[in-house]
Amino acid sequence: MHDSLPDAHAQVLQTFARVGHALGHPARLRLLTLLAQAPKTVSTLSEACGESVANTSAHLAVLSAAGLVVRTREGRHIRYAIA
């Protein structure tokens, strides 16, 4: 039996792994819950979660890499929303 997976199958598995990792932390689940209500800035999200802006940004980067959130720049602020 051949152990290598077709490229498309391997990509699907990598996507599943990224999404699973993104959903595997309670802080990221809280962020998704807040974003399900309406798009928000990093500072608004950090205040609502009681996390630092740096931690919130790091969690949002993981969610973004998994394709779960999108970001748009509004002047000096970045607003996040559910993808």
C-alpha positions in Angstrom: 0.0 0.0 0.0 1.3 3.4 -0.9 1.6 5.8 2.1 1.6 9.1 0.3 -1.7 11.0 0.0 -2.8 12.9 -3.1 -2.0 16.6 -2.9 -5.7 17.6 -2.6 -6.3 15.1 0.2 -3.2 16.3 2.1 -4.4 19.9 1.8 -7.8 19.0 3.2 -6.2 17.3 6.1 -3.9 20.3 6.7 -7.0 22.6 6.7 -8.8 20.4 9.2 -5.7 20.5 11.4 -5.5 24.3 11.3 -9.3 24.6 12.1 -9.0 22.1 14.9 -6.1 23.9 16.4 -7.9 27.3 16.1 -11.0 25.9 17.9 -8.9 24.2 20.6 -8.5 27.2 22.9 -11.3 28.7 25.0 -10.1 32.2 24.3 -10.5 31.7 20.6 -13.9 30.2 21.1 -14.9 33.3 23.1 -13.6 35.6 20.3 -15.7 33.7 17.7 -18.8 34.0 19.9 -18.3 37.8 20.2 -17.6 38.1 16.4 -20.8 36.1 15.7 -22.7 39.1 17.2 -21.0 41.7 15.0 -17.6 42.7 13.6 -15.3 44.2 16.2 -11.9 45.8 16.6 -9.0 44.2 18.5 -9.3 46.6 21.4 -13.0 46.0 21.7 -12.4 42.2 21.7 -9.6 42.4 24.2 -11.7 44.4 26.6 -14.6 42.0 26.3 -12.5 39.0 26.9 -10.3 40.5 29.6 -7.2 39.6 27.6 -4.3 41.9 26.6 -4.3 43.4 23.1 -1.2 41.3 22.3 -2.8 38.0 23.4 -6.1 38.9 21.5 -4.1 39.7 18.4 -2.2 36.4 18.6 -5.5 34.5 19.0 -7.0 36.4 16.1 -4.0 35.5 13.9 -4.6 31.8 14.5 -8.3 32.2 13.7 -7.4 34.1 10.5 -4.8 31.5 9.4 -7.5 28.9 9.8 -9.8 30.9 7.6 -12.4 31.4 10.3 -12.2 35.2 10.5 -11.4 38.0 8.1 -10.0 41.4 8.8 -10.4 44.8 7.3 -8.4 47.9 7.9 -10.3 51.0 8.9 -7.8 53.8 9.3 -5.5 52.9 12.2 -7.8 50.1 13.4 -8.4 46.6 12.2 -11.9 45.2 12.4 -12.4 41.4 12.5 -15.5 39.5 11.4 -16.5 35.9 10.9 -15.4 34.7 7.5 
